[in-house]
Amino acid sequence: MATGPRYKVAFRRRREGRTDYYVRRKLLTAGEVRAVVRRSGRNISVQFEEFGITGDKVVASTISMELSKYGWNKAYSNIPAAYLTGYLAGKKALNAGIKYAVLDIGMQIPKQGGVLFAVVKGMCDAGLEVPHSEDAVPNDERIKGAHIDKSFADAVATMKEKMEVE
């Protein structure tokens, strides 16, 4: 490791590859509510956060495991589950008074037509305004789950109706 008076050690979260501080600064100085989307091996979580001097304040949040309350009995990390999680998060954000949010995917690698953009499509279908490119969003067959199994299309439609009622 280099030493000397001109050497500066990077922040710990940057060294670990967990935070890109340049992108974070741009998102925070925009002054908009951030839609923070994170994906793990089993779940997808969405949080709407506002910047504060003492720390970020979570206004609304959801996780894909909440879909089980509405009767979802399939995996929680695939594209249809991501779409429904985004839809539920969008409904919660609208109830909290949020109408516009900026997407924050952190250090995750965005893939065109992937899970992260399925969440964005769900938030937009719920009525939330999130700037994105239409080319990045997965097509309707993938959102309905036709590429996985035929039963997914009915399950996605049923879940969306149940969320509309609440």
N, C-alpha and C positions, 0 to 999 in steps of 0.2 A: 504494500500500500504506500502511496506517495506521501511524503511529509514535507514540511517547510512552511514558511510564512504565507505563501500565495496559494496553498492548496486548501480547498474548501470541501468538506464532506457533504454530500447531498443529503437531503432530508430522508429519514428512515423509510417513510412510505414510498418515496420515489425509488430508493435503492431496492425495496422489495417488489417494485413493479405494481404497486397498488393504486397510486395516485399520479395523474399527470397534472401538475400544478399550473401549467400554462393554460390548458383547456379549462381547468376549474376556475381560474381567475376570470377568464372571458365569460363563463356562465354566470359567475357571481356578480360581476360588474354590470351585467345586462339588467339586473333588478327584476327579473321575471321569476315566476314560480317554476321550479324544475320538476319534471317528471323523471324520477330516478328509477330506472329499470335495471334489475339485477337478476341473473339466472344462475342457478346452481345445478347440480346433477339431477335433483328431484323436484325442485320448485322454481317458481318465478315470483319475484316480489316487485311491487310498484309502490313508490312513495312520492307524494307531492310535498316538496320542501321549499320553505322560504328562508332566505339568508338572514342571519342576525349576527350582531357583533359577538354575542356570547356563544353562538353556535347555530347550526341550522335547526329550524323548527319544522317538524313534520305536521302537515295540515291534515292529510288523509293518506291512508295506506291500505294495501290489500296484499294477500299472498295467495298463490294458486290453490292451497289446501282449503281455502274458504269455499271453493266450488262444491265441496262435498255437502255443504248445507243446502245446496240447490239440487242435489241428486246426481252430481257428477261422480261416476265410479270408474273412471279411466285414469290414465297417467296424468300427472300434473305438469310435465315439462315439455309436452309436444306442442305443435303449432295450434291445434284447436283449443287446447287449454290456455295457451298464451293469449289467444284472441279473446277468450271469455274472461280471463283475468284482467286484460286491458279494458274490456267492456265494463266489468264490475268496478274497476278502479275509476274509470271515467264517470260512472254514475255517482260514486262516492265523492269525487272531486266537485261535480256539479252541485251536490247537496251541501258541500262545504263552501260554495260560493266561488269556485275557481272556474273560469271560462277559457283561459289560455295558459298553456304550459310549454316549456322548452324541454326537449328530450335530453336526458343525461344518461349515457350508457357506460360511463366510466372507462375503464381500460379493456372492456370487452371488444372483440373484433366484430364489427358489423358485417353481416352477410346478407346480400340482396335476397329477399324472399324468405328470410329466416325468422326465428322465434322473436327476436327483439322488435322487428317491424310488424309482426303479427299483433304484438301488444299495442303498438302505435295505431294500427288499424282498428282495434277494439276501442281504444280511447276516442278516436275520431267518430266511430259509429255511435258511440254513446252521446255525442254532442259536444265534446271538448275540442278545442282548436289546438292542434299540435303541428307545427311546420314540419313537413317531410316531403320526400319525393315519391310520386306515385309509382315509379319504377322499382322502388325498394320494397314495396308492400307485396306479400304473397298473393297469388291469385285465389279466387273463390273456392276452387276445388280443394286446394291445400288448407284453406281456413276451415272448411267444412269437414276435413279429414278424409276425403275420398281416397287419398293416396295411402291411407293406413287401413281403413276398413269401411265397409258400407254402413255400418251401424253408427258411425261417428256423425254423419250428416243429420240424422234424426236427433241425436243427443245434443248437438250444438244448437239446433233450432229450438228444442224444448227448453234448454238452459236459458237461451236468450229471452224466450217468452216469460220464464219464471222471474228473471231479473227485471223485466219491464214492469211487472206487477208491483214490485217493491219500489 
